[in-house]
Amino acid sequence: MKLVAGLAVLWLWVAEAVENCPSVCKCSQKFSTEKIEVNCQKRGLENIPPQLPLDSWILKMGDNLLQDVPANILTSSPKIESVNLERNSIKLIDPQAFGGAQRLKLLNLQGNQISKLPVKGFKDLLNLRFLMLGHNQIASLKPNMFIGMKNLSDLDLPLNSLTALPPNAFKPLVALKVLDLALNRIQRISPKAFVGLEELIFLNLDNNKLKNIQAGTFGPLTGLEMLVLDNNLLSTLATSTLDGLSNLRELYVRKNEIESLPADVFRHTPKLTHVGLSGNRLHSIDGNMLANMQGLKEVYLFDNPWKCDCSINSLVHYIAQTTANHSPLRRLLCVSPEAVRDRPIHQLKSDELPC
């Protein structure tokens, strides 16, 4: 009798779970917990199901036909922690869309058609850790867009239409660790754009339109460990540009238009271990500057138009003496003068460098 009673209870639970699951979706329960995953991926849906199981933990709505996110989409499932809305056709997000979703930790909106974020639209997401907004059409940012997100650790905004970063753009995000702004069209960064981001560890500005960066812009980023500025239009890197980055360990400024570097450019970054300067327009560089960087492990200098005269004597000496990996040596070549054209720099001797 006990076995029959147990089976009856199990049948009733299964029936209830199926009843509460949207008919077009598939619901599954995590073993040994009451957490339910609601999978509505690739169902051709134009709307988010109005009723979800009370114990919903994950909602997957990717690859559907949603055009907007209406108000209070998660009120029927207050325990939800992860929502995936990627690769729909979402253009609008109601300011109250995520009202009451205080347990939400991950929100994926990448691959939509969002051009504008709602003011205070994420204010209820007090425990959100990951916000993915990449591959949209977001053209501008304002500080009040991120109000309330005091626990956000990862903000992904690549492949959007940003042209500038205004003052205090991310100020409410006091716990942010990772900020990805790659593949935008950013030309201007306010010197106060990164105020409030003392906890940031990784900043990616790869593939933008930056020609210069004002002194002190990175000053608030006292905890930053990795900065990526590859594929921009920077013509120089001033000492003041790196002011405040005392914990920086990796700096990548590859494929820019840098022609020269001040001898003290890394004065404010004593912990650097990796520096990428390949693909620029450098003719020479002070080898003593590199030699004085005691922790340097990797420095990438290839694909620059090196002028192998006595101006690079200190670089030749540095390469011969250092134990750091200074890029694939076979690609570190002289461009001029003609007598040493295409010679690997590490094969040169000081007496071969004309003045």
Order of alpha helices (4+ residues) and beta strands (2+ residues): alpha-beta-beta-beta-beta-beta-beta-beta-beta-beta-beta-beta-beta-beta-beta-beta-beta-alpha-beta-beta-alpha-beta
